[in-house]
């Protein structure tokens, strides 16, 4: 699971930024939407990482203490 966490973070930023870039080209608003959607992708990646880590801890996959 630890090896896939960086990919989750990068994927959120790349997908959000990519969609924002395409919308910027279409709407001629560069770079506003790329930055906004890239930031939302970053926030989504952080949220997904926290969600995965807390669900792993609840299942007992933590460090084995307690």
C-alpha positions in Angstrom: 0.0 0.0 0.0 2.8 2.4 0.8 4.1 2.2 -2.8 0.9 3.3 -4.3 0.4 6.4 -2.1 2.7 8.7 -4.1 0.9 7.7 -7.3 -2.4 8.6 -5.8 -1.1 12.1 -5.0 0.5 12.7 -8.4 -2.5 11.3 -10.2 -4.8 13.8 -8.5 -2.6 16.8 -9.4 -2.0 15.6 -13.0 -5.6 14.9 -13.7 -6.8 18.1 -12.1 -4.1 20.2 -13.7 -4.6 18.5 -17.1 -8.4 19.2 -17.1 -7.7 22.8 -16.0 -5.1 23.2 -18.8 -7.6 22.0 -21.4 -10.3 24.2 -20.1 -7.9 27.1 -20.0 -7.1 26.6 -23.7 -10.7 26.3 -24.6 -11.9 29.3 -22.5 -8.7 31.4 -22.9 -8.3 31.9 -19.2 -4.7 30.6 -18.8 -3.4 29.7 -16.2 -6.3 30.2 -13.7 -8.2 27.0 -14.1 -5.1 24.8 -14.3 -3.9 26.2 -11.0 -7.3 25.9 -9.4 -8.0 22.4 -10.6 -4.5 21.4 -9.9 -4.9 22.6 -6.3 -8.2 20.7 -6.0 -6.4 17.6 -7.3 -3.7 18.1 -4.7 -6.4 18.4 -2.0 -8.1 15.3 -3.3 -4.9 13.4 -3.3 -4.2 14.4 0.3 -7.7 13.4 1.3 -7.4 10.0 -0.4 -4.1 9.3 1.3 -5.5 10.2 4.7 -8.6 8.1 4.0 -6.5 5.0 3.0 -4.1 5.4 6.0 -7.0 5.6 8.5 -8.9 2.7 7.0 -5.7 0.6 7.1 -5.2 1.5 10.8 -8.8 0.6 11.6 -8.3 -2.8 10.0 -5.3 -3.5 12.3 -2.6 -2.8 9.7 -0.9 -0.2 11.9 2.4 -0.6 13.7 1.1 -3.4 16.0 1.1 -1.5 19.2 -2.0 -1.0 21.4 
